[in-house]
């Protein structure tokens, strides 16, 4: 139960007998009015939703955007892992090598089109599903693990819990993952939805990032991120 709703239930549990005693036993009108006011306040708390949009709806919107990106990847026949890079405008973009993969682009600038060229190397530039989420103050102003917990656990409820281990690479273990989107090219290029979100946050806070590897352990998912140029 949400803490706010627990407070509302506690308030209601206290206010009903308080009002009854004030009216029937003490016959005190001011205390009775106070009790009624507390009942109204408690009811308002219990009737107010704690989130404007349910986590399942937010997750469904992100998952639906994957299908559009899957069509673009199919059209370009892209099957290489991309690099998550934060541009000066604060948005994270995915740079996917179109031919030979020699690493991420060295210059960090806002892309002007769908294809970015640097020193003869071409990259397909795409916006990850969670690019706007990582720009929010709740995410950009805190550390990697708290930011990831906020987005994946609190906001999206994409898993029950997570654990982060840093040992050169960043290893994220998600327990009981809820989403399973079957988009093959997206997963090859971006990683899974959860891996893409983790890489977005890492790129925003730490530097250019790529999803090095990910695999399943039952209902759990292990994501390994490589942060380049730290």
C-alpha positions as CSV (number, residue, x, y, z in Angstrom):
1,X,0.0,0.0,0.0
2,X,1.2,3.5,-0.8
3,X,2.4,5.5,2.2
4,X,-0.1,8.2,1.5
5,X,-3.0,5.8,1.4
6,X,-1.8,4.1,4.6
7,X,-1.8,7.6,6.2
8,X,-5.4,8.1,4.9
9,X,-6.6,4.8,6.3
10,X,-5.0,5.6,9.7
11,X,-6.6,9.0,9.7
12,X,-10.0,7.5,8.8
13,X,-9.7,4.8,11.5
14,X,-9.0,7.6,14.1
15,X,-11.5,10.1,13.0
16,X,-14.7,7.9,12.9
17,X,-14.6,6.9,16.6
18,X,-13.3,10.4,17.5
19,X,-16.4,12.0,15.8
20,X,-18.8,9.4,17.4
21,X,-17.5,10.0,20.9
22,X,-17.5,13.8,20.4
23,X,-21.1,13.8,19.3
24,X,-22.7,11.0,21.3
25,X,-20.8,11.1,24.6
26,X,-19.2,14.5,25.0
27,X,-21.9,16.3,23.0
28,X,-19.2,18.8,21.9
29,X,-20.1,20.5,18.6
30,X,-16.6,22.0,17.8
31,X,-14.9,18.6,18.4
32,X,-17.6,16.9,16.3
33,X,-17.0,19.4,13.5
34,X,-13.3,18.7,13.7
35,X,-13.9,15.0,13.5
36,X,-16.1,15.4,10.4
37,X,-13.4,17.6,8.8
38,X,-10.8,14.9,9.4
39,X,-13.1,12.2,7.9
40,X,-13.5,14.4,4.8
41,X,-9.7,14.9,4.6
42,X,-9.0,11.1,5.0
43,X,-11.6,10.3,2.3
44,X,-10.0,12.8,-0.1
45,X,-6.6,11.2,0.5
46,X,-8.0,7.7,-0.2
47,X,-9.8,8.8,-3.3
48,X,-6.9,10.7,-4.8
49,X,-4.8,8.5,-7.2
50,X,-1.1,8.4,-6.3
51,X,-0.1,8.4,-10.0
52,X,-1.6,10.3,-12.9
53,X,-0.8,7.5,-15.3
54,X,-0.5,3.9,-14.2
55,X,2.9,2.3,-14.6
56,X,1.5,-0.3,-17.0
57,X,0.3,2.4,-19.3
58,X,3.6,4.1,-19.4
59,X,5.4,0.8,-20.0
60,X,2.9,0.0,-22.8
61,X,3.6,3.3,-24.5
62,X,7.3,2.7,-24.4
63,X,6.9,-0.8,-25.7
64,X,4.7,0.4,-28.6
65,X,7.4,2.9,-29.7
66,X,9.7,-0.1,-30.0
67,X,7.6,-1.4,-32.9
68,X,8.1,1.8,-34.9
69,X,11.9,1.6,-34.3
70,X,11.8,-2.0,-35.4
71,X,10.4,-1.0,-38.7
72,X,13.2,1.5,-39.3
73,X,15.8,-1.0,-38.4
74,X,14.2,-3.6,-40.7
75,X,14.2,-1.0,-43.6
76,X,17.9,-0.2,-43.1
77,X,18.7,-3.9,-42.4
78,X,20.6,-2.8,-39.3
79,X,22.0,-5.5,-37.0
80,X,24.8,-3.8,-35.0
81,X,24.8,-2.7,-31.4
82,X,24.6,1.1,-31.1
83,X,26.2,3.7,-28.9
84,X,24.2,5.8,-26.4
85,X,25.6,9.4,-26.4
86,X,24.3,12.5,-24.7
87,X,24.1,15.5,-27.0
88,X,24.5,19.1,-25.8
89,X,20.7,19.6,-25.9
90,X,20.5,17.1,-23.0
91,X,18.9,14.3,-25.0
92,X,20.5,10.9,-25.4
93,X,20.8,9.5,-28.9
94,X,21.7,6.1,-30.2
95,X,24.5,6.1,-32.9
96,X,24.5,2.9,-34.9
97,X,27.4,2.2,-37.3
98,X,26.1,1.7,-40.8
99,X,29.1,-0.2,-42.0
100,X,32.3,-0.9,-40.1
101,X,32.1,-0.5,-36.3
102,X,35.2,1.5,-35.2
103,X,33.6,2.8,-32.0
104,X,31.4,5.8,-31.1
105,X,31.8,9.2,-32.8
106,X,34.4,11.4,-31.0
107,X,32.4,14.7,-31.3
108,X,29.4,15.2,-29.0
109,X,27.1,17.5,-31.0
110,X,23.4,17.5,-31.6
111,X,22.7,15.5,-34.8
112,X,21.0,17.3,-37.7
113,X,19.5,14.4,-39.5
114,X,18.9,10.6,-39.5
115,X,22.5,9.9,-40.7
116,X,25.6,11.4,-38.9
117,X,29.0,11.4,-40.7
118,X,32.3,11.7,-39.0
119,X,35.7,11.1,-40.7
120,X,34.1,9.0,-43.4
121,X,32.1,6.9,-40.9
122,X,28.3,6.9,-41.1
123,X,26.0,6.4,-38.2
124,X,22.3,6.0,-38.1
125,X,21.0,8.3,-35.4
126,X,17.9,7.2,-33.5
127,X,16.1,8.4,-30.4
128,X,15.7,5.7,-27.7
129,X,12.3,5.1,-26.2
130,X,13.3,6.6,-22.8
131,X,15.3,9.6,-24.1
132,X,12.8,12.1,-22.6
133,X,12.6,10.3,-19.3
134,X,16.3,10.6,-18.5
135,X,16.1,14.4,-19.0
136,X,13.7,14.8,-16.1
137,X,15.1,16.4,-12.9
138,X,14.2,13.3,-10.9
139,X,16.7,11.4,-13.0
140,X,19.4,13.8,-14.1
141,X,20.1,15.2,-10.6
142,X,21.0,11.9,-8.9
143,X,23.3,8.9,-9.1
144,X,23.0,6.0,-11.6
145,X,21.5,3.4,-9.3
146,X,18.9,5.7,-7.7
147,X,18.0,7.0,-11.1
148,X,17.6,3.5,-12.5
149,X,15.6,2.5,-9.5
150,X,13.3,5.5,-9.9
151,X,12.6,4.8,-13.6
152,X,12.5,1.0,-13.7
153,X,11.0,0.1,-10.3
154,X,9.1,3.2,-9.1
155,X,7.9,4.7,-12.4
156,X,7.5,1.7,-14.8
157,X,7.3,-1.2,-12.3
158,X,9.3,-3.1,-14.9
159,X,10.8,-5.4,-12.3
160,X,10.4,-6.1,-8.6
161,X,13.9,-4.9,-7.6
162,X,17.4,-4.3,-9.0
163,X,21.0,-4.6,-8.0
164,X,23.9,-2.7,-9.6
165,X,27.6,-3.9,-9.5
166,X,30.4,-1.8,-10.9
167,X,33.7,-3.6,-11.8
168,X,35.0,-1.9,-14.9
169,X,31.6,-2.7,-16.5
170,X,28.3,-1.9,-15.0
171,X,26.2,-5.0,-14.2
172,X,22.5,-4.6,-13.6
173,X,20.5,-7.5,-12.2
174,X,16.7,-7.1,-12.6
175,X,14.5,-9.4,-10.5
176,X,11.2,-10.7,-12.0
177,X,11.1,-8.7,-15.2
178,X,7.6,-7.8,-16.3
179,X,8.0,-6.8,-20.0
180,X,9.0,-9.2,-22.7
181,X,8.9,-7.4,-26.1
182,X,9.6,-9.7,-29.1
183,X,11.4,-7.3,-31.5
184,X,14.5,-9.0,-32.7
185,X,16.4,-6.1,-34.4
186,X,15.5,-3.7,-31.6
187,X,17.0,-6.0,-29.1
188,X,20.1,-6.5,-31.2
189,X,20.7,-2.8,-31.8
190,X,19.3,-1.1,-28.6
191,X,19.2,-4.0,-26.2
192,X,16.0,-4.9,-24.4
193,X,13.7,-2.1,-23.2
194,X,15.2,-2.3,-19.7
195,X,18.8,-2.4,-21.1
196,X,18.0,0.6,-23.3
197,X,16.7,2.6,-20.3
198,X,19.8,1.7,-18.3
199,X,22.1,2.7,-21.1
200,X,20.3,6.0,-21.6
201,X,20.7,6.8,-17.9
202,X,24.4,5.8,-17.9
203,X,25.0,7.9,-21.0
204,X,23.3,10.9,-19.5
205,X,25.2,10.6,-16.2
206,X,28.5,8.9,-17.0
207,X,29.4,9.1,-20.7
208,X,29.0,7.2,-24.0
209,X,27.6,3.8,-23.3
210,X,26.8,0.6,-25.1
211,X,25.0,-2.6,-24.0
212,X,27.8,-5.1,-24.0
213,X,25.7,-8.2,-23.1
214,X,22.5,-9.3,-21.5
215,X,21.0,-12.6,-20.7
216,X,18.1,-14.2,-18.8
217,X,18.2,-16.2,-15.5
218,X,14.7,-17.5,-15.1
219,X,12.5,-14.4,-14.6
220,X,15.6,-12.3,-13.9
221,X,17.6,-10.3,-16.5
222,X,21.3,-9.5,-16.3
223,X,22.4,-6.4,-18.2
224,X,26.1,-5.5,-18.7
225,X,26.9,-2.0,-19.8
226,X,30.2,-0.7,-21.0
227,X,30.8,3.0,-20.4
228,X,33.4,4.4,-22.8
229,X,35.7,7.4,-22.3
230,X,35.2,7.8,-18.5
